[in-house]
Amino acid sequence: MKLFIYGTDINTEHKVKSIHKLFNEDSNIIDVSIDIEDIDNVLRIEATDFIEEVDIINKVEKKGFHCVELVD
């Protein structure tokens, strides 16, 4: 399992639903959460080992959202 954490501009419930729908279609995604109360609108994704970071970023950006990896 891999864990990906990103800062985004996903800041409304409507946008959250859009992203959930996008990732629910991908069998490599185990869980998705977005904290729109956080200043970085944190997108947290648990995924199988068969998906790469670039795949996730591309999906989010294709949907029209900004997505940047958050590091410790």
C-alpha positions, 0 to 999 in steps of 0.5 A: 500500500502507498500513501499520497498526501497533497495540497490542493485547491479543492475547497467545496463539497461539490469539488470533493464529490467530483474528486471522490467520483473520479477516484472511485472509478479506479480499482487501485485507489483504496481510500480518498479523503479531502480536508477542506477545513485545512488551509492546504485542502489536504487530499489524502489517498491510500492506494495499491502499489500499482499506481504512481504519484504522477498518475494521481496528479494527472487525474486531479489536474485533468479534472481542473484542480491544482495538486502539489505533494506535501512533504514533512 
